[in-house]
Amino acid sequence: MSLLRAGNSLLLLLLFGPALSAPRSFSIDYKNDCFRKDGEEFRYISGEIHYSRIPRVYWKDRLLKMYMAGLNAVQTYIPWNFHEESPVQYNFSGDRDLPHFLKVAQDVGLLVILRAGPYICAEWEMGGLPAWLLKKKDIVLRSSDPDYIAAVDRWMGKLLPMMKPYLYQNGGPIISVQVENEYGSYSACDYNYLRHLTKLFRFHLGNEVVLFSTDGAGVSYLKCGTIQDLYATVDFGPGANVTAAFEVQRSAEPHGPLVNSEYYSGWLDHWGSPHSVVSTAKVAKYLNKILATGANVNMYMFIGGTNFGFWNGANAPYAAQPTSYDYNAPLSEAGDPTDKYFAIQEVISMYRKIPDGPIPPKTPKYAYGAVKMTKLQTILDAVEVLSFSGPVKSIYPLTFPDLNQAFGFVLYRTNLPVACNTPTPLSSPLNGVHDRAYVSIDGVAVGILERNKVLSINVTGKAGSQLDVLVENTGRINYGRDINDFKGLVSNLTLGKDILNGWTMFSLSIDDAINQGLIQAKEPPLSAPPPPAALSLPAFYTGSFIIPDGIPDLPQDTYIKLPKWRKGQIWINGFNLGRYWPVRGPQVTLFVPASLLSTAAPNNVTVLELEGAPCSSGPCNVEFTDTPIINATAPAHYKQRLGPFTREILLD
């Protein structure tokens, strides 16, 4: 009988193998100060990658390069507003297909540390929180405010059940899940909020998953950022005192693994400030110090990627981040290994075996050359086709949330109540232009108002003249107490001492209008065009180019630059590539992934130039090049404002 039982057991083992083996597990071993994976001591060496900043077609390429650097895990944020742009309308398709990203990571051989929010920071629009939350003007974000909690509960009720099958113990790659983000740096300090989130995550994900928090490596940060049942980790960059930083973690977690959840391999940029660079030697030196302690580490960022469309964030005092999120990371914005990549790989090789085989090469780049652009219409010409919802009238101006508009542009229109025969101040006395306003009178551009910088311009005009104010949301604040960042005209404008009223507002659906081909060329005037002015009306331009289908390996990645153009937005084949602002810098070129281009049809380029195209005074071209420029010298009068977001990092 015993022989028969033994034979049956062997047969079952052969037939069902892994199903009869020990269950998969990932846990914290407080006694031995480590993680345990399937019962064995485990240390992760991870890199940050944000799927929302990289085209889906490149996920595998980037993840494989991370794996070949010696990483055994990746860490990623989930931007709530990327998946729920309108209430209860969820999007997990295409470049938003988070489950597919998790599957690719697992196929490559990487574990995943999931940063589920609801707030993420990440230099992302409003820190990942949806702008529609601001329809309740007095909402207290990241707190126990009932309206905020109701929205969070509904979102997590959608997201977390989707994530549960991908937990490590359920056969997936997710070994741990972060709750909120750097909450100790936020002013609310609402422990009930953190407790509510922790219970919510446990309800949807179960009791086995490791939940953790992340805060700066200072005792003051951990005071409001940590609670029971969230394992406290810290973040710090090269140049920090590694021993002291982990002693801060030990003040909250006397036992358990040491974890640096954000080791800064580079740093972020702002328009008008120099491109941030953190030396390769320093990054490698301090990574070695961290690993020598036996600690777990996640490098932020390992690849930055791109803030396509309108997704960039901003910091306070107000400074918006550019389209490129290169971050001076080990993999460039286009996914190419840098010297920093190989230096980090060499450090990692001292602590674990680097996978055998070649590193995937740089993606090829192609310079498609100059594309001639032709003017279509100004915003004022096209306002009726751009405003799908039609005009809205109000005595005083309404904000973007009032108009159900999250991103982009709103046109505000009224009339001058009195004659301004001499220059008269048009002002935003309460700094209420959020963030940049292009002002015209009777169809003539007269100036720009800008948040924190230009609060008044002088105008002239007749009584009854049409005043148009095109307001751009250049990115919501993503960090600190000012994340409830309302956009549009958030307070009244004055003309002299008079408050302007009687406004008509147009929400502009530019992405949709471009995709539907609604912006057409206007009949040219019979008379000669006027001489170039210092400022012109915001206007659309278009051009196209053909990529031959007979040349092997085309299309390829490329970069677009706009010689002598000033500021605006670019679309390639209807895809919103992002913002350009070369006159302010440091970014000059925009990354164009090959996946946006076609060899089967002409490639259409649409540009919205907000200040003045070079078309009336010379070549009206954009240019596709094979070389990025994201580190041009910023004009001297734009000083870098690091503010509280610097945390503990040194940028030398």
ZIZIRA-V854381 format. One record per residue. N is the residue number from 1. D_FIRST is the distance of its C-alpha to the first C-alpha in Angstrom with 2 decimals. Layout:
[[N | D_FIRST] [N | D_FIRST]]
This chain:
[[1 | 0.00] [2 | 3.81] [3 | 5.37] [4 | 5.03] [5 | 6.21] [6 | 8.58] [7 | 9.79] [8 | 10.54] [9 | 12.29] [10 | 14.27] [11 | 15.28] [12 | 16.46] [13 | 18.33] [14 | 20.00] [15 | 20.98] [16 | 22.21] [17 | 22.86] [18 | 25.72] [19 | 24.85] [20 | 21.77] [21 | 23.79] [22 | 26.02] [23 | 28.82] [24 | 32.24] [25 | 34.63] [26 | 38.19] [27 | 39.69] [28 | 42.34] [29 | 41.45] [30 | 44.37] [31 | 43.33] [32 | 43.42] [33 | 46.13] [34 | 44.30] [35 | 42.41] [36 | 38.67] [37 | 37.09] [38 | 33.30] [39 | 33.43] [40 | 35.60] [41 | 39.29] [42 | 41.42] [43 | 45.15] [44 | 46.80] [45 | 49.93] [46 | 51.14] [47 | 54.16] [48 | 55.86] [49 | 56.29] [50 | 57.62] [51 | 56.52] [52 | 59.62] [53 | 61.87] [54 | 60.33] [55 | 60.25] [56 | 56.80] [57 | 57.20] [58 | 57.40] [59 | 54.46] [60 | 52.13] [61 | 54.86] [62 | 55.61] [63 | 51.99] [64 | 51.15] [65 | 54.18] [66 | 53.01] [67 | 49.55] [68 | 51.22] [69 | 53.36] [70 | 50.26] [71 | 49.67] [72 | 46.16] [73 | 47.37] [74 | 50.28] [75 | 51.99] [76 | 53.79] [77 | 55.95] [78 | 55.85] [79 | 59.48] [80 | 59.60] [81 | 62.93] [82 | 61.61] [83 | 59.21] [84 | 61.26] [85 | 64.89] [86 | 65.80] [87 | 64.21] [88 | 60.96] [89 | 61.39] [90 | 58.47] [91 | 58.29] [92 | 55.15] [93 | 56.14] [94 | 57.43] [95 | 58.31] [96 | 57.03] [97 | 53.48] [98 | 51.70] [99 | 48.15] [100 | 48.88] [101 | 50.15] [102 | 46.93] [103 | 44.88] [104 | 47.15] [105 | 46.83] [106 | 43.04] [107 | 43.17] [108 | 45.49] [109 | 43.11] [110 | 45.04] [111 | 44.03] [112 | 46.53] [113 | 48.36] [114 | 49.87] [115 | 53.26] [116 | 53.36] [117 | 56.72] [118 | 58.32] [119 | 61.04] [120 | 60.54] [121 | 64.00] [122 | 63.31] [123 | 66.99] [124 | 66.12] [125 | 68.34] [126 | 68.40] [127 | 65.33] [128 | 63.18] [129 | 64.38] [130 | 65.76] [131 | 69.56] [132 | 69.44] [133 | 68.47] [134 | 72.14] [135 | 73.40] [136 | 73.23] [137 | 75.94] [138 | 75.13] [139 | 71.36] [140 | 69.92] [141 | 67.35] [142 | 64.33] [143 | 64.74] [144 | 63.83] [145 | 66.57] [146 | 65.16] [147 | 66.22] [148 | 64.63] [149 | 61.41] [150 | 61.23] [151 | 61.51] [152 | 58.91] [153 | 56.43] [154 | 56.87] [155 | 56.51] [156 | 53.42] [157 | 51.97] [158 | 52.28] [159 | 51.37] [160 | 48.50] [161 | 46.16] [162 | 46.77] [163 | 45.77] [164 | 42.59] [165 | 40.33] [166 | 41.69] [167 | 40.68] [168 | 38.43] [169 | 35.60] [170 | 35.78] [171 | 35.57] [172 | 39.33] [173 | 41.69] [174 | 43.45] [175 | 42.66] [176 | 45.47] [177 | 48.26] [178 | 51.80] [179 | 53.58] [180 | 57.35] [181 | 59.15] [182 | 61.40] [183 | 62.18] [184 | 63.80] [185 | 66.59] [186 | 67.46] [187 | 70.10] [188 | 68.26] [189 | 65.88] [190 | 64.16] [191 | 61.01] [192 | 60.30] [193 | 60.16] [194 | 57.55] [195 | 55.52] [196 | 55.73] [197 | 54.56] [198 | 51.64] [199 | 50.47] [200 | 51.04] [201 | 48.93] [202 | 46.12] [203 | 46.25] [204 | 45.88] [205 | 43.67] [206 | 41.45] [207 | 41.06] [208 | 39.07] [209 | 41.80] [210 | 44.16] [211 | 47.67] [212 | 50.63] [213 | 54.42] [214 | 56.90] [215 | 60.34] [216 | 63.02] [217 | 62.71] [218 | 65.15] [219 | 64.57] [220 | 66.89] [221 | 64.66] [222 | 61.51] [223 | 63.36] [224 | 63.27] [225 | 60.42] [226 | 57.46] [227 | 55.62] [228 | 52.36] [229 | 49.20] [230 | 50.89] [231 | 50.26] [232 | 53.77] [233 | 54.53] [234 | 57.95] [235 | 59.88] [236 | 62.54] [237 | 64.05] [238 | 65.23] [239 | 67.88] [240 | 66.27] [241 | 65.39] [242 | 61.61] [243 | 61.05] [244 | 63.27] [245 | 61.68] [246 | 58.17] [247 | 59.64] [248 | 60.72] [249 | 57.15] [250 | 56.09] [251 | 58.65] [252 | 56.56] [253 | 53.10] [254 | 53.02] [255 | 49.46] [256 | 47.48] [257 | 48.07] [258 | 51.64] [259 | 52.52] [260 | 55.68] [261 | 55.21] [262 | 58.49] [263 | 59.69] [264 | 62.83] [265 | 63.00] [266 | 66.29] [267 | 68.26] [268 | 69.65] [269 | 73.03] [270 | 75.78] [271 | 78.58] [272 | 81.63] [273 | 79.83] [274 | 78.90] [275 | 75.50] [276 | 73.14] [277 | 71.90] [278 | 69.66] [279 | 69.72] [280 | 66.78] [281 | 67.17] [282 | 67.01] [283 | 63.96] [284 | 62.08] [285 | 63.30] [286 | 62.16] [287 | 58.85] [288 | 58.18] [289 | 59.18] [290 | 56.79] [291 | 53.82] [292 | 54.67] [293 | 54.05] [294 | 50.46] [295 | 51.48] [296 | 50.31] [297 | 53.12] [298 | 54.12] [299 | 57.22] [300 | 59.61] [301 | 60.41] [302 | 58.56] [303 | 60.19] [304 | 62.78] [305 | 63.53] [306 | 66.24] [307 | 67.59] [308 | 68.19] [309 | 70.40] [310 | 71.46] [311 | 68.36] [312 | 69.95] [313 | 70.43] [314 | 73.22] [315 | 73.89] [316 | 76.56] [317 | 79.46] [318 | 79.01] [319 | 78.00] [320 | 75.92] [321 | 73.37] [322 | 73.88] [323 | 71.85] [324 | 70.23] [325 | 67.43] [326 | 67.17] [327 | 66.94] [328 | 67.57] [329 | 63.78] [330 | 61.79] [331 | 61.47] [332 | 64.81] [333 | 65.53] [334 | 64.87] [335 | 61.56] [336 | 62.90] [337 | 61.73] [338 | 64.52] [339 | 65.27] [340 | 63.67] [341 | 60.40] [342 | 60.24] [343 | 61.34] [344 | 58.52] [345 | 56.00] [346 | 57.22] [347 | 56.73] [348 | 53.20] [349 | 52.32] [350 | 52.92] [351 | 50.01] [352 | 47.44] [353 | 47.00] [354 | 49.10] [355 | 47.30] [356 | 48.10] [357 | 50.35] [358 | 53.81] [359 | 55.14] [360 | 56.24] [361 | 60.02] [362 | 62.80] [363 | 63.33] [364 | 66.49] [365 | 69.63] [366 | 72.56] [367 | 76.16] [368 | 77.19] [369 | 80.69] [370 | 83.26] [371 | 83.06] [372 | 86.31] [373 | 86.15] [374 | 88.32] [375 | 89.21] [376 | 88.02] [377 | 88.92] [378 | 89.37] [379 | 87.20] [380 | 90.31] [381 | 90.78] [382 | 87.18] [383 | 86.59] [384 | 86.43] [385 | 83.66] [386 | 81.82] [387 | 81.78] [388 | 79.40] [389 | 79.79] [390 | 83.59] [391 | 86.04] [392 | 85.57] [393 | 88.68] [394 | 89.01] [395 | 91.86] [396 | 90.01] [397 | 87.37] [398 | 83.72] [399 | 80.80] [400 | 78.06] [401 | 75.61] [402 | 78.37] [403 | 78.56] [404 | 74.78] [405 | 75.08] [406 | 72.64] [407 | 73.75] [408 | 76.63] [409 | 80.12] [410 | 82.23] [411 | 85.91] [412 | 88.20] [413 | 91.67] [414 | 94.81] [415 | 98.57] [416 | 100.92] [417 | 102.73] [418 | 105.84] [419 | 107.60] [420 | 106.65] [421 | 109.69] [422 | 108.97] [423 | 105.56] [424 | 103.69] [425 | 100.40] [426 | 97.33] [427 | 95.00] [428 | 91.59] [429 | 92.78] [430 | 89.40] [431 | 87.55] [432 | 86.12] [433 | 85.54] [434 | 81.79] [435 | 81.77] [436 | 84.39] [437 | 87.11] [438 | 89.20] [439 | 92.52] [440 | 95.02] [441 | 98.22] [442 | 99.44] [443 | 97.05] [444 | 98.06] [445 | 95.64] [446 | 97.15] [447 | 94.53] [448 | 91.08] [449 | 89.95] [450 | 86.94] [451 | 84.90] [452 | 85.99] [453 | 88.30] [454 | 90.94] [455 | 91.77] [456 | 95.16] [457 | 97.02] [458 | 100.61] [459 | 101.26] [460 | 104.30] [461 | 104.67] [462 | 106.60] [463 | 105.96] [464 | 103.40] [465 | 101.93] [466 | 98.24] [467 | 96.02] [468 | 92.54] [469 | 89.93] [470 | 86.74] [471 | 84.12] [472 | 81.10] [473 | 77.90] [474 | 77.28] [475 | 73.94] [476 | 72.91] [477 | 72.52] [478 | 68.88] [479 | 69.04] [480 | 70.65] [481 | 72.49] [482 | 74.21] [483 | 71.26] [484 | 72.74] [485 | 74.94] [486 | 76.99] [487 | 78.55] [488 | 81.82] [489 | 85.05] [490 | 83.65] [491 | 87.17] [492 | 90.60] [493 | 92.79] [494 | 96.46] [495 | 99.53] [496 | 102.01] [497 | 101.74] [498 | 100.60] [499 | 97.01] [500 | 96.12] [501 | 94.84] [502 | 94.44] [503 | 91.45] [504 | 89.74] [505 | 86.30] [506 | 84.26] [507 | 80.54] [508 | 80.03] [509 | 76.94] [510 | 77.62] [511 | 74.11] [512 | 74.07] [513 | 77.66] [514 | 77.03] [515 | 73.89] [516 | 75.87] [517 | 78.85] [518 | 81.25] [519 | 83.34] [520 | 86.03] [521 | 89.07] [522 | 92.21] [523 | 95.51] [524 | 97.31] [525 | 100.54] [526 | 103.80] [527 | 105.26] [528 | 104.10] [529 | 101.25] [530 | 102.37] [531 | 102.26] [532 | 99.05] [533 | 98.87] [534 | 97.13] [535 | 94.65] [536 | 93.75] [537 | 91.94] [538 | 88.13] [539 | 87.59] [540 | 85.02] [541 | 85.16] [542 | 83.22] [543 | 82.64] [544 | 80.23] [545 | 79.12] [546 | 77.31] [547 | 74.54] [548 | 74.68] [549 | 71.54] [550 | 72.26] [551 | 71.66] [552 | 68.09] [553 | 66.08] [554 | 68.37] [555 | 68.37] [556 | 67.72] [557 | 67.92] [558 | 71.46] [559 | 73.62] [560 | 76.59] [561 | 79.70] [562 | 82.86] [563 | 85.98] [564 | 88.63] [565 | 86.68] [566 | 86.41] [567 | 83.63] [568 | 81.48] [569 | 78.30] [570 | 76.87] [571 | 74.82] [572 | 73.37] [573 | 72.65] [574 | 72.56] [575 | 70.12] [576 | 71.61] [577 | 71.41] [578 | 72.96] [579 | 76.17] [580 | 78.63] [581 | 81.30] [582 | 82.50] [583 | 85.77] [584 | 83.86] [585 | 80.93] [586 | 78.97] [587 | 77.03] [588 | 79.02] [589 | 76.52] [590 | 73.67] [591 | 70.37] [592 | 69.85] [593 | 66.30] [594 | 66.20] [595 | 64.09] [596 | 67.26] [597 | 69.26] [598 | 69.55] [599 | 70.74] [600 | 70.95] [601 | 73.73] [602 | 76.34] [603 | 75.11] [604 | 77.03] [605 | 78.09] [606 | 79.46] [607 | 81.11] [608 | 82.43] [609 | 85.07] [610 | 86.18] [611 | 89.15] [612 | 90.76] [613 | 89.73] [614 | 91.70] [615 | 92.57] [616 | 96.27] [617 | 97.09] [618 | 95.10] [619 | 91.95] [620 | 89.62] [621 | 86.38] [622 | 82.89] [623 | 81.23] [624 | 77.70] [625 | 77.00] [626 | 74.12] [627 | 74.74] [628 | 74.02] [629 | 76.60] [630 | 75.16] [631 | 77.04] [632 | 80.68] [633 | 83.03] [634 | 83.51] [635 | 87.13] [636 | 88.42] [637 | 89.29] [638 | 85.67] [639 | 84.23] [640 | 80.51] [641 | 79.41] [642 | 76.19] [643 | 76.32] [644 | 73.44] [645 | 70.81] [646 | 71.26] [647 | 68.95] [648 | 68.60] [649 | 68.76] [650 | 71.46] [651 | 72.80] [652 | 74.46]]
